[in-house]
Structures are given as C-alpha cells and as structure tokens.
Amino acid sequence: MQYPISQGYNLASQFYQDLVWGGLTHTGTFDASGNPIETTWFQSLFPSSTDRARIVNNIATELTGKDFIGNTGTKIGTNAGC
C-alpha cells in the first residue's frame, strides 16, 4: 500500500480491494431483461447484494464517472491515459 500513498492517495483498503474485481464480476451475458449476469463465484464470495453493488459501483465510477445504473459519481483516482 506504499505506492498509492506515495502518489497522494490515502484511501481505505476496501476501495482497492473492490477495484481488483474489475472484469471479474459478470459473465458477459445478459438476462431476458437486458441486465448483465453476475458470475456465480462472485455471488458466492460476496453473498451480500449490498457488497456486490458497492464493488460494481466503485469499478464503474472509476472507469466512467458514473455508477452501474448511470448515476454520476465522483472519481477518486485519475485517468491513466491508456
């Protein structure tokens, strides 16, 4: 956790743990209503829908500036430029 601090970020470890799930939360397929389907192991590791929503929303907000359902959020990090 020294690198983030050296870059001026002093955030809770939960935030970093949420971000590492990027790309691993959903199967890439959608249900009949058009909603993305969560992976079964994501659901089993995080049985609380509140925890899963926090993770997905942190990832989405950092990527796009909006949460998973499209509400504008505040990005904590800066764009990597890649």
C-alpha positions in Angstrom: 0.0 0.0 0.0 3.0 2.3 -0.1 2.7 3.1 -3.8 -0.8 4.7 -3.6 0.3 6.8 -0.6 3.5 7.9 -2.5 1.1 9.1 -5.2 -1.0 11.1 -2.9 -3.8 8.5 -2.3 -4.6 7.5 1.2 -7.8 5.5 0.7 -9.3 2.6 2.6 -8.0 -0.8 1.6 -11.7 -1.8 0.9 -11.6 0.6 -2.1 -8.6 -1.0 -3.6 -10.0 -4.5 -2.9 -13.1 -3.5 -4.7 -11.2 -2.3 -7.8 -9.3 -5.6 -8.2 -12.6 -7.3 -9.1 -12.8 -5.2 -12.3 -13.8 -7.5 -15.2 -14.5 -10.5 -12.9 -18.0 -9.7 -11.6 -20.1 -10.5 -14.6 -20.3 -13.3 -17.2 -20.6 -11.0 -20.3 -24.1 -12.3 -21.0 -27.4 -10.7 -20.2 -30.8 -11.9 -18.8 -34.1 -11.6 -20.6 -34.5 -8.0 -19.2 -31.1 -7.0 -20.5 -29.3 -7.0 -17.2 -25.8 -8.3 -17.0 -25.5 -11.7 -15.2 -23.1 -11.9 -12.3 -20.7 -14.8 -12.1 -21.6 -17.5 -9.6 -18.3 -17.3 -7.8 -18.7 -13.5 -7.4 -22.0 -14.2 -5.8 -20.7 -16.9 -3.6 -17.7 -14.9 -2.4 -19.9 -11.9 -1.7 -23.3 -13.2 -0.7 -24.5 -9.7 0.3 -26.0 -7.9 -2.7 -25.0 -4.7 -0.9 -21.3 -5.7 -1.1 -21.6 -6.7 -4.7 -23.3 -3.4 -5.6 -20.6 -1.4 -3.8 -17.9 -3.3 -5.7 -19.5 -2.9 -9.1 -20.3 0.8 -8.5 -16.8 1.6 -7.4 -15.4 0.0 -10.5 -17.9 1.6 -12.8 -17.4 5.1 -11.3 -13.7 4.9 -11.6 -13.9 3.8 -15.2 -16.7 6.1 -16.4 -17.6 8.7 -13.8 -21.0 7.0 -13.4 -22.2 4.1 -11.3 -23.5 0.9 -12.6 -27.0 2.3 -13.3 -25.8 5.6 -14.8 -25.8 8.0 -11.9 -23.0 10.5 -11.9 -20.3 9.8 -9.3 -17.1 11.3 -8.2 -13.9 9.5 -9.4 -11.3 9.1 -6.7 -8.4 8.3 -9.0 -7.1 10.0 -12.1 -7.2 8.6 -15.6 -4.1 6.6 -16.5 -4.2 7.8 -20.1 -4.2 4.4 -21.6 
